[in-house]
Amino acid sequence: MRPVDNYEVFTARVGEEHPLRHNGNVRGAEPVDAAVYAHLMYDEWRWREMFVVPSKSIVRVIRPE
């Protein structure tokens, strides 16, 4: 069995009034698997573009006080 990774799913609509949105996450052994799962799970949203990013690649940035 191949190891499975977590992927974060973001979608965007056309136009500035519709910013990038975090929809949730999926798991997949390969990025293409995660993309297929994300498309199946989040296809109900009216999105123009979808981004599937490995969770371990997300860099958290905290605003300084």
Secondary structure, DSSP 8 states (H G I E B T S, - for coil): ----EEEEEEEE-SSTTS--EEEEEEEESSHHHHHHHHHHHHTTS--SEEEEEEGGG--------
